[in-house]
Every structure is written in C-alpha cells, then in structure tokens.
C-alpha cells in the first residue's frame, strides 16, 4: 500500500498529529491517524539492556503520564540531541536515569516503538559490564526507581509486579533475543 497523501493536522511543541491517506487492498480510500516526533534524530529512541558483573539486569520502575501508571522498562531515551549518535545517547540516558556507566555497548536490534501510532524506532544496545558510579540526574518530570534484578529471577519478578505497575513487553522480548543470540 502506498501513501497517497500526508497531512499534518495539528502541531504540538514536540509532536505533530498526522493523517496518512492510502488505498486499501480493495482500492478504497482510507486514512491512518498517527503522531510524529519533531524533536528527534536518527531512529528516534534508544534503550539499554544494562547488565552488571553480578548478572543483574538494570531496570526502571518509571512513572508514565500517558497511562498514569508505573512501567517496568529498560533505561531509554529519545535521540533528541543534535550531533549525538545513538551509542552516545544510550550512554547518556543510562547514566542520567540510573547512575550506571556502560563500558562496551553492543548494538542488538532496532524495533518499532509503537508501529500503529508512530514511525519512531528504538535502537537497543547491550551494556554487558554496566557499573554503578552514581551521578544519576533524571529530568525533573521523570519519576524513576532503579531496580537491580538477577537475570535468573527475571521471569518471577515480571510475573509478580505490584498492582500499580505494568511492564513494557520489550523487556522480556529483548532478553529472549539476547538469549537466542547467546549474549546472556
């Protein structure tokens, strides 16, 4: 299906509301409504699978205003600094949000952020030797609790979250990919 027309119908400070016009498989005109970030570079976002020398996965219990809930997620952030490559963004976000320093960073996979809502993608990196050095400095609007979860105990942790907390399915998904790649 080819996009026949794209129109921006509303503009926010960071996000535009966009309609894409296309023909369906049967030839009917249709419209898909979506949002596009206008403050990002490269693929749009990064996420870091940070693992300590003690085989603990660094996760965040992060308040998300859109769903009004805490979410268990990987340290992550937007590629919103001009001139900064995605690896540098991953290092910066890991340090800012958790106080962990990434030595080696291994590119894993780029995946859609939310393929029905935005064209943004997330570039995932593995930090196999993350070390806590302090200095975390999350944005003022971020409410983040940093968690260290033994990799062996991750399934039990994810299946028994507090009632006010949900999980980003990228967490078990990317761990599965890393296991299949033999990286953890």
Protein Blocks (a to p, Z undefined) as FASTA:
>chain_A
ZZfbdcdfbdcfkbccdddddddfkopacdddddddfkbghjlpacdddddfkopacddd
dddfklopadddddddddfbghiafklmmmmmmmmmnopacfbdcdfbdcdfblmlbccd
cdddddfkbcceejiacdfklccddddddfklmmmmmmmccfkbccdfklmmmmmmmmmn
opZZ
